Amino acid sequence: MARNLNKLSANGVKNETHPGRHSDGGGLYLQVSPTGTSSWVFMWKDGGKRTAMGLGAYPAVSLADARDKAALCRKQVASGLNPLVEARREAAPTFAVAVERFLDDQRMAAWRNDKHKAQWKMTLGKSYCTAILDRKVDEIGTAEIVKVLKPVWQTKAETASRLRGRIERVLAFAEAQGWRAEGKNPAQWKNGLDAILPQRKKLARGHHRAMAYAEVPAFIERLKASVGVAARALEFLILTAARSSEVVNARWEEIDFAHKVWTVPAARMKAGKEHRVPLSPRAVEILKLMAEVREDGNDFVFPGQKSRKSVKAGKPVSAASMEMLLRRMEVKDAATIHGFRSSFRDWAGDQTSFPREVAEAALAHVVGGVEGAYRRGTALEKRRKLMEAWGDFLAGAKAKGKVVALASKRG
């Protein structure tokens, strides 16, 4: 390969306009495109197959620079190495840098606030990943992943599961960027870490304490007897199986009384997609109660308390106020606000014949294929029947027809 080197001249390269590859010898070529742009290519045989590797554009990479790069490639080939693999290895960033680039990429593509990014950054930072932060991503294998996970695998089950999944995604991102060779991800669980790390007790659904669905109707009966915005917001949350952030930030412009639909905009949804929630009769009833005490200047369905230091309104009720309500009702240790979504899902799976995809769509879970179809408007009525059945279950024989108004209209 090293014979007949230096066939080209600096002046010849500068004036070359004929499209095609022009050999300098030793596997180095000046490649001229039909549009007249030029670049350097190194070519060699790998397992009998001719392989090409770009060395950069001309004139950014001069003839002398291209010859130096080609000389290094020839040494690698002579040593049994693949110049493409070696170049990728040289360019591969550390795990810490890969995490930053991954988070920036994800934030632009799907995430809507820095809080989500901060949670990932903490998990993938010095708190748990010190052992691999300074390693290049192409040097991280199964042994390194096990070293990171073992300290928390049995003692912090939820954290360990989340950590493993996040490392897997970063390494998959690194492979997609060409920083790692294609192959099995060392952080994958199935047919990977499952053969090395011990099995743990299965995590509870959603990792949140959830009230058994059989107990929720009695809780709703007690909740209806409570006055105040927090009680109505919490009841509405349970009826719609929504997340707390979606409920507390609900605005009147999102409510369609005529069609009995609440449309949560994409910006407020975890999956970043608009979610239409069919409203059961009791959910509509709660909205009408809130409309009766609607404050001027406050567009939130569930308004917060006015500040004593200011006459300005315009703030929603806080999720913390619902948490305090659970504490006052002495169920805080047995259930969380988010856990009521699990109560709904368990009820739908155990007590109804509604298809799984309908229940998942009602929770606005990220789904695809057939399940994804249930999020479209054409399937809204299928979900409406499910939510009405949930509302009937929560109402029970005793609770039906009871309406508890708020204590008083806010001034």
C-alpha positions in Angstrom: 0.0 0.0 0.0 2.9 2.4 0.7 4.4 2.2 -2.8 4.2 5.1 -5.3 3.4 7.8 -2.7 3.0 11.5 -3.2 1.6 11.4 -6.7 -0.3 14.7 -6.3 1.1 18.2 -5.9 -0.3 21.1 -3.9 -0.8 23.1 -7.0 -2.4 20.2 -8.8 -4.8 19.6 -6.0 -5.8 23.3 -5.9 -6.6 23.3 -9.6 -8.2 19.8 -9.9 -11.9 20.1 -11.0 -12.4 16.7 -12.8 -15.0 14.7 -10.8 -13.8 11.4 -9.4 -11.0 10.1 -7.2 -7.5 11.1 -7.8 -4.8 8.9 -6.2 -1.9 10.2 -4.2 -0.7 6.6 -3.5 -0.8 4.5 -0.4 -4.6 4.5 -0.3 -5.0 8.3 -0.2 -7.4 9.9 -2.7 -8.6 13.4 -3.5 -12.3 13.0 -4.2 -13.9 15.7 -6.3 -17.7 15.9 -6.5 -19.7 16.8 -9.6 -20.3 20.2 -8.0 -16.6 20.9 -7.7 -16.1 20.4 -3.9 -13.1 18.3 -2.8 -12.4 16.1 0.1 -9.8 13.4 1.2 -10.6 9.7 1.3 -8.4 6.8 2.6 -9.2 3.4 1.2 -8.1 -0.1 2.3 -9.2 -3.7 2.3 -10.8 -5.1 5.4 -11.4 -8.8 5.2 -11.2 -8.7 1.4 -13.8 -5.9 1.3 -12.7 -2.4 0.0 -13.5 0.2 2.7 -13.4 4.0 2.6 -12.9 6.5 5.3 -13.2 10.3 5.0 -10.3 12.4 6.2 -11.8 15.8 5.8 -12.6 18.5 3.2 -10.1 20.3 1.1 -8.7 23.0 1.6 -9.5 22.8 5.4 -7.3 19.7 5.3 -4.3 20.4 3.2 -2.4 17.8 1.1 0.3 17.6 3.8 -2.3 17.1 6.5 -4.1 14.4 4.5 -0.8 12.6 3.9 -0.1 12.6 7.7 -3.6 11.2 8.4 -3.2 8.5 5.7 0.2 7.5 7.1 -1.4 6.9 10.5 -4.2 4.9 8.9 -1.7 2.7 7.1 0.1 2.0 10.4 -3.2 1.0 12.0 -4.1 -1.3 9.1 -0.6 -2.9 9.3 -1.3 -3.6 13.0 -4.6 -5.3 12.3 -6.7 -2.4 13.4 -9.6 -0.7 11.7 -9.0 3.0 11.1 -12.8 3.7 11.3 -13.1 2.1 14.7 -9.9 3.8 15.9 -11.2 7.2 14.8 -14.5 6.6 16.5 -12.7 5.6 19.7 -10.6 8.8 19.6 -13.7 10.9 19.1 -15.8 9.2 21.7 -16.7 11.5 24.7 -16.7 10.5 28.3 -19.9 9.3 29.9 -20.3 12.7 31.6 -20.1 14.5 28.3 -22.4 12.0 26.6 -25.0 12.6 29.4 -24.9 16.3 28.8 -25.3 16.0 25.0 -28.1 13.4 25.5 -30.0 15.7 27.9 -29.6 18.7 25.6 -30.9 16.6 22.7 -33.9 15.2 24.7 -34.8 18.6 26.1 -35.0 20.1 22.7 -37.0 17.1 21.3 -39.4 16.3 24.1 -38.9 17.8 27.5 -40.6 21.0 28.4 -38.8 22.2 31.5 -35.4 22.1 33.2 -36.7 20.2 36.2 -36.9 16.9 34.3 -33.4 17.4 32.9 -32.1 18.2 36.5 -33.5 14.9 37.7 -31.8 12.9 35.0 -28.5 14.8 35.5 -28.6 14.1 39.3 -29.2 10.4 38.7 -26.5 10.1 36.0 -24.0 12.3 37.9 -21.8 12.0 40.9 -24.6 10.7 43.1 -24.5 7.2 41.5 -22.2 7.2 38.4 -18.9 8.4 39.7 -17.2 5.2 38.6 -18.0 5.8 34.9 -18.2 9.6 34.5 -14.6 9.9 33.2 -14.7 6.8 31.1 -15.2 7.1 27.3 -18.5 5.7 26.4 -16.9 3.1 24.1 -15.0 1.7 27.1 -18.0 1.1 29.2 -19.0 -2.6 29.4 -21.1 -4.8 31.6 -18.6 -4.9 34.4 -18.7 -1.1 34.7 -22.5 -1.0 34.7 -22.7 -3.7 37.5 -20.2 -1.7 39.5 -22.5 1.3 39.4 -25.7 -0.6 40.1 -24.7 -3.1 42.8 -24.5 -0.5 45.7 -28.2 0.4 45.2 -29.6 -2.7 43.6 -31.2 -4.2 46.7 -31.4 -1.2 49.0 -32.9 1.4 46.6 -35.0 -0.7 44.2 -36.8 2.2 42.5 -33.7 4.3 42.1 -31.7 1.3 40.8 -34.3 0.5 38.2 -34.5 4.1 37.0 -30.7 4.4 37.0 -30.2 1.3 34.9 -32.8 2.5 32.4 -31.3 5.9 32.1 -27.8 4.6 31.6 -29.2 2.3 28.9 -30.7 5.2 27.0 -27.5 7.3 27.2 -25.4 4.4 25.8 -28.0 3.8 23.1 -27.7 7.5 22.2 -23.9 7.1 22.1 -24.2 4.2 19.7 -26.5 6.2 17.5 -23.9 9.0 17.4 -21.2 6.6 16.3 -19.3 6.8 19.6 -19.8 3.1 20.4 -19.6 0.1 18.1 -23.0 -1.5 17.3 -24.0 -4.4 19.5 -25.7 -5.3 22.8 -26.1 -2.5 25.2 -24.3 -3.4 28.4 -27.1 -1.8 30.5 -29.9 -3.7 29.0 -31.9 -5.9 31.4 -33.4 -8.7 29.3 -30.7 -11.2 28.1 -28.1 -9.0 29.8 -28.0 -7.8 33.4 -30.8 -10.2 34.3 -28.3 -13.0 34.2 -25.9 -11.2 36.6 -27.8 -9.1 39.1 -30.1 -10.8 41.6 -33.9 -10.6 41.1 -35.7 -8.1 43.3 -39.2 -7.9 44.6 -41.4 -6.4 41.9 -42.0 -2.7 42.3 -45.5 -1.6 43.0 -47.4 -0.1 40.1 -46.3 3.5 39.6 -44.0 3.4 42.7 -46.6 5.4 44.6 -48.6 4.3 47.5 -52.1 3.6 46.2 -55.4 3.0 47.9 -57.1 -0.3 47.1 -59.8 0.5 44.6 -62.4 -1.1 46.8 -61.8 1.6 49.4 -62.0 4.6 47.1 -65.8 4.9 47.0 -65.8 5.3 50.8 -63.0 7.8 50.6 -65.0 9.8 47.9 -68.0 9.8 50.2 -65.8 11.4 52.9 -64.3 13.8 50.3 -67.7 15.0 49.2 -68.4 16.1 52.8 -65.3 18.3 52.8 -65.6 21.9 51.7 -63.0 23.9 49.8 -61.3 24.1 46.5 -58.7 21.4 47.4 -61.4 18.8 48.1 -63.1 19.5 44.7 -59.8 19.5 42.9 -58.9 16.1 44.4 -62.2 14.6 43.7 -62.0 15.8 40.1 -58.5 14.3 39.9 -59.7 10.9 41.0 -62.7 11.0 38.6 -60.6 11.9 35.6 -57.5 9.7 36.6 -55.4 12.8 35.8 -52.1 13.9 37.2 -52.0 16.6 39.8 -50.2 19.1 37.6 -52.8 18.7 34.9 -55.7 19.3 37.4 -54.3 22.2 39.4 -53.3 24.1 36.2 -56.6 23.4 34.4 -58.1 26.5 32.8 -61.6 27.3 31.8 -60.7 27.7 28.2 -59.9 23.9 28.2 -63.4 22.9 29.3 -66.0 22.1 26.6 -69.3 21.9 28.5 -71.3 21.2 25.3 -69.3 18.0 24.5 -68.3 17.3 28.1 -64.6 17.2 27.3 -61.6 18.6 29.0 -58.7 19.2 26.6 -55.3 19.3 28.3 -52.7 21.1 26.0 -49.6 19.3 25.0 -47.4 21.7 26.9 -48.8 20.4 30.2 -48.8 16.7 29.4 -45.9 14.4 30.4 -45.8 12.8 26.9 -46.0 16.2 25.2 -49.2 15.4 23.4 -52.6 17.0 23.7 -55.0 14.8 25.9 -58.8 14.9 25.6 -60.5 13.8 28.8 -64.2 12.7 28.6 -66.0 14.0 31.6 -68.4 11.9 33.7 -71.6 13.5 35.1 -70.0 14.1 38.5 -66.9 15.6 36.9 -69.2 18.0 35.0 -71.1 18.7 38.2 -67.9 19.7 40.0 -67.0 22.1 37.2 -70.4 23.7 37.4 -69.8 24.2 41.1 -66.5 25.8 40.5 -68.0 28.0 37.8 -70.5 29.4 40.3 -67.6 30.7 42.5 -65.3 31.7 39.6 -63.2 34.7 40.5 -62.7 37.7 38.2 -59.2 37.7 36.8 -58.5 34.1 37.6 -58.7 31.7 34.6 -57.9 28.6 36.7 -60.7 26.1 37.3 -59.4 25.5 40.8 -58.2 28.8 42.1 -55.7 29.3 44.9 -56.1 31.5 48.0 -55.4 35.2 47.4 -52.3 36.5 49.0 -52.9 38.6 52.1 -50.1 41.0 50.9 -51.6 41.5 47.5 -55.1 41.9 46.0 -53.9 40.2 42.9 -55.4 36.8 42.1 -54.7 34.5 39.2 -53.0 31.6 40.9 -54.2 27.9 41.0 -54.7 25.8 44.0 -51.5 23.9 44.9 -50.9 20.2 44.9 -49.6 20.7 48.4 -53.0 21.7 49.6 -54.4 18.3 48.3 -51.6 16.5 50.1 -52.5 18.4 53.3 -56.1 17.3 52.8 -55.0 13.7 52.6 -53.1 14.2 55.8 -56.1 15.7 57.6 -58.2 12.8 56.4 -55.6 10.5 57.8 -54.9 8.6 54.6 -51.6 10.1 53.7 -49.6 7.1 54.9 -51.8 4.7 52.8 -52.1 6.7 49.6 -50.7 9.5 47.5 -52.4 11.7 45.1 -50.7 10.1 42.1 -51.6 6.7 43.6 -55.2 7.2 42.7 -54.2 6.7 39.0 -53.1 3.2 40.0 -56.4 2.6 41.9 -58.2 3.4 38.7 -56.0 1.2 36.6 -56.3 -1.8 38.9 -60.1 -1.3 39.0 -60.3 -1.2 35.2 -58.2 -4.3 34.9 -59.9 -6.3 37.6 -63.5 -5.2 37.5 -64.3 -4.3 33.9 -64.1 -5.8 30.5 -62.8 -2.7 28.8 -59.7 -3.4 26.6 -56.3 -2.7 28.2 -55.5 -0.1 25.5 -58.6 1.9 26.5 -57.5 2.1 30.1 -53.9 3.0 29.2 -55.2 5.7 26.9 -57.4 7.1 29.7 -54.2 7.5 31.8 -52.5 9.3 28.8 -49.7 6.7 28.9 -47.2 6.8 26.0 -48.5 4.1 23.8 -48.2 3.1 20.1 -49.8 0.9 17.5 -53.3 -0.2 18.4 -53.1 1.5 21.8 -52.1 4.8 20.3 -55.3 4.7 18.2 -57.3 5.0 21.3 -56.0 8.4 22.0 -57.5 9.8 18.8 -60.8 11.6 18.8 -62.5 8.7 17.1 -62.0 6.6 20.2 -63.1 9.3 22.7 -66.5 7.7 23.2 -64.9 4.4 24.1 -63.0 6.2 26.9 -66.1 8.1 27.9 -67.9 4.8 28.7 -64.9 3.8 30.8 -64.8 7.0 32.8 -68.6 7.0 33.3 -68.3 3.5 34.7 -65.5 4.7 37.0 -67.7 7.6 38.1 -70.6 5.2 38.8 -68.3 2.9 40.8 -67.0 5.8 42.9 -70.5 7.1 43.6 -71.9 3.9 45.0 -75.5 3.6 46.1 -75.2 6.0 49.0 -73.2 8.8 47.3 -75.3 9.1 44.1 -77.0 12.5 43.8 -75.2 14.2 46.7 -73.7 17.6 46.0 -71.6 19.5 48.5 -71.1 23.1 47.7 -68.1 25.2 48.6 -68.1 27.0 51.9 -68.6 30.4 50.3 -67.9 32.4 47.2 -64.5 34.1 47.3 -64.5 37.8 47.3 
